[in-house]
Amino acid sequence: MQQIDSMKKIAIIILAAGLGTRMKSGRAKVLHEILGRPMILYVAETAVKVVGNQAVVVIGNQAEKVREIVSEKYQFLFALQEKQQGTGHAVMCALPQIPESAEDVLILCGDVPLITSDTLLRFSEDHLKNNRDISLLAVNIDHPTGYGRIVRDQNLQLVGIVEERDATAEQKNIKTVNTGIYCVKKYFLKQALQEIRPNNAQCEFYLTDIIGIGYREGKKMGILFSDKPDEVTGINTPDELRNVESIMRSEKIS
């Protein structure tokens, strides 16, 4: 799938500032290698295929090393998140770097290296075609432990996202989960980020809270389901890293 003209009005934010404490390593999580290459470079390569150089990488942990490695290959902008105060705070740090020409913002995670440009282009096209304020990429999985659950009302309207540690027993049974990939109108993203509060178990500014804000304010929201759960696999532990490397190796062989 080729980059389309309407994508020129979309910018990408890549969240790559996290500490990655569960990796049990002194290396920043996004610098851990898959098949000999830092995982952040897989996400960066995909971003270029979608929006060219219109991307901002949020850096924090080992910021200069991450900047150096990405800058060797890509002409992206960088935003520094000095204190890790959550994904919402990370996006706040990136917003001033977003080009004026961008009308929508596609948000990616630096630790989800299997995501493809085809999926992101299809997701962005769906967002633009339906003229939504917020679109969310979601998957259905049988064992959703650890993921944020997508909450919908009786009309299947998107209501909010509840993180695992904040979820009720009933919400933990929901099998539709958040991939952490969003497409949001820039004007609404700016507004909603001013409204989020750290009222959660982690005392962090959750980006997921923009969904609840959008619901309360009657914004147009929707979900695109990915039928490729492997593509949106996040890496938080050495076991997950090995799993993604195994998937990538098998894809290269096939």
C-alpha positions in Angstrom: 0.0 0.0 0.0 1.5 3.3 -1.1 1.5 6.5 1.0 -1.5 8.6 0.0 -1.8 12.4 -0.5 -4.1 12.8 2.5 -1.4 11.4 4.7 0.6 14.6 4.3 -1.8 16.1 6.9 -0.9 13.4 9.4 2.1 13.5 11.7 3.3 10.6 13.9 4.4 10.6 17.5 6.5 7.6 18.6 6.6 7.0 22.3 10.1 5.8 23.2 10.9 7.4 26.6 10.0 4.5 29.0 12.3 3.0 31.6 11.5 -0.6 30.7 12.2 -1.9 34.2 10.8 -5.3 33.5 13.5 -5.9 30.9 16.0 -6.3 33.8 18.7 -4.5 31.8 20.7 -1.3 32.0 19.8 -0.6 28.4 16.8 1.5 27.4 14.0 -0.8 26.3 13.7 0.6 22.8 17.4 -0.1 22.2 17.1 -3.8 22.9 17.9 -5.6 19.6 15.8 -7.8 17.5 17.8 -9.8 14.9 20.7 -7.4 15.6 18.8 -4.2 15.2 17.4 -1.9 17.9 13.6 -2.3 18.1 13.0 1.5 17.8 14.4 1.3 14.2 11.7 -1.1 13.1 9.0 1.4 14.2 10.9 4.3 12.7 11.2 2.6 9.3 7.4 1.9 9.4 6.7 5.6 10.3 8.7 6.8 7.3 6.7 4.7 4.9 3.5 6.3 6.3 4.3 10.0 6.8 7.9 10.5 5.6 9.9 12.6 8.0 6.8 14.1 9.7 7.5 12.2 13.0 8.4 13.1 16.5 10.1 10.6 18.8 9.6 11.1 22.5 12.8 10.3 24.3 13.6 10.1 28.1 15.5 7.1 29.3 19.0 7.2 27.7 17.6 10.0 25.6 20.8 11.0 23.8 21.6 7.4 22.8 18.1 6.9 21.4 18.4 10.2 19.5 21.8 9.2 18.1 20.7 5.8 16.9 17.5 7.1 15.3 19.2 10.1 13.8 21.8 8.0 12.0 19.0 6.8 9.6 16.0 9.2 9.9 15.4 13.0 10.0 12.9 13.0 12.7 12.2 15.6 15.4 12.7 14.7 19.1 10.8 15.7 22.3 12.4 15.2 25.7 10.2 13.7 28.5 12.4 14.5 31.5 10.2 12.7 34.0 8.2 9.6 33.0 4.7 10.7 34.1 2.7 8.5 31.8 1.8 8.2 28.1 -0.5 11.3 28.2 2.4 13.4 29.6 4.7 12.0 26.8 2.3 13.1 24.1 2.1 16.6 25.8 5.9 16.8 25.5 5.7 16.0 21.8 2.8 18.3 20.7 4.9 21.5 20.4 7.1 19.7 17.8 4.1 18.6 15.6 4.2 20.5 12.2 1.6 23.2 11.8 0.4 21.6 8.6 -0.6 18.4 10.4 -4.3 18.1 11.2 -4.3 14.6 12.7 -1.8 12.8 14.9 -1.0 9.0 14.7 0.4 7.8 18.0 2.7 4.7 18.0 4.7 2.9 20.6 8.4 2.4 20.2 8.2 -1.1 21.7 5.7 -2.5 19.1 8.1 -3.3 16.3 6.0 -5.7 14.2 3.4 -3.0 13.2 3.3 -2.6 9.4 2.8 0.4 7.2 -0.1 -1.4 5.5 -2.0 -1.6 8.7 -1.2 2.0 9.7 -2.2 3.3 6.3 -5.5 1.3 6.4 -6.1 2.6 9.9 -5.4 6.2 9.0 -7.5 6.0 5.9 -10.4 4.7 7.9 -10.0 7.6 10.4 -9.9 10.2 7.7 -12.7 8.7 5.6 -15.1 8.6 8.6 -14.0 12.1 9.8 -13.5 10.9 13.4 -12.1 12.9 16.2 -10.5 9.7 17.7 -9.8 6.3 16.1 -8.4 3.4 18.0 -6.7 0.3 16.7 -7.9 -2.7 18.7 -7.6 -6.5 18.7 -9.7 -9.3 20.3 -7.6 -11.8 22.2 -8.5 -14.8 24.3 -6.1 -14.0 27.2 -6.1 -10.2 27.7 -4.2 -10.1 31.0 -2.0 -7.1 31.1 -3.8 -5.1 28.4 -6.1 -2.1 28.7 -9.7 -3.2 28.1 -11.9 -1.3 25.6 -15.2 -0.4 27.2 -18.3 0.1 25.0 -21.9 0.8 25.7 -25.0 -1.2 24.7 -24.8 0.5 21.2 -21.2 -0.6 20.9 -20.1 3.0 21.1 -16.6 3.5 22.5 -16.8 4.7 26.1 -13.3 4.4 27.5 -10.2 2.3 28.1 -9.5 0.8 31.5 -6.0 -0.3 32.4 -5.6 -3.8 33.9 -4.6 -2.5 37.3 -7.6 -0.2 37.5 -10.2 -2.7 36.0 -13.0 -4.3 37.9 -13.5 -8.1 37.8 -16.2 -7.7 35.2 -14.0 -5.4 33.0 -11.1 -7.9 33.2 -13.4 -10.3 31.3 -13.4 -8.0 28.2 -11.4 -9.5 25.4 -11.3 -6.4 23.2 -8.0 -4.7 24.1 -6.2 -1.5 23.4 -3.1 -1.7 21.1 -1.8 1.7 22.2 -2.2 3.0 18.6 -4.4 6.0 18.1 -5.2 8.5 15.4 -6.6 11.8 16.8 -7.5 15.2 15.4 -4.8 17.5 16.6 -7.2 20.2 17.9 -8.9 17.6 20.1 -5.7 16.0 21.3 -4.4 19.4 22.5 -7.7 20.1 24.3 -8.1 16.6 25.8 -4.6 16.5 27.2 -5.3 19.6 29.3 -8.2 17.7 30.9 -6.6 14.4 31.9 -5.7 13.9 35.6 -3.4 11.4 37.3 -6.3 9.8 39.2 -5.2 6.2 38.9 -3.2 3.4 40.6 0.0 4.7 38.9 -0.6 8.4 39.6 0.3 9.0 35.9 -1.3 10.9 33.0 -2.8 8.2 30.9 -3.3 8.9 27.2 -6.2 6.4 27.4 -8.2 8.9 29.3 -8.8 11.0 26.1 -11.3 8.3 25.1 -13.5 8.9 28.2 -13.2 12.7 27.6 -14.2 12.2 24.0 -17.3 10.2 25.0 -18.4 12.7 27.5 -18.0 15.5 25.0 -19.9 13.7 22.2 -16.9 13.5 19.9 -16.9 11.2 16.9 -15.0 8.1 17.9 -14.5 4.6 16.4 -12.5 1.4 16.4 -10.7 -0.4 13.6 -10.0 -4.0 14.5 -6.8 -5.6 13.4 -7.0 -9.3 12.4 -3.3 -9.7 13.1 -2.7 -9.7 16.8 1.0 -10.5 16.4 1.5 -7.2 14.7 0.6 -5.2 17.8 2.6 -7.3 20.3 4.3 -5.0 22.8 7.6 -5.8 24.4 8.0 -5.4 28.1 10.0 -8.4 29.2 12.9 -10.6 27.9 10.4 -13.4 27.1 8.3 -11.0 25.0 11.4 -9.9 23.2 12.3 -13.5 22.4 8.8 -14.1 21.2 8.8 -11.1 18.8 12.3 -12.1 17.5 10.9 -15.6 16.9 8.0 -14.2 14.9 10.2 -11.9 12.9 12.7 -14.7 12.1 9.8 -17.0 10.9 8.5 -14.2 8.7 11.9 -13.7 7.1 12.2 -17.5 6.4 8.7 -17.6 4.9 
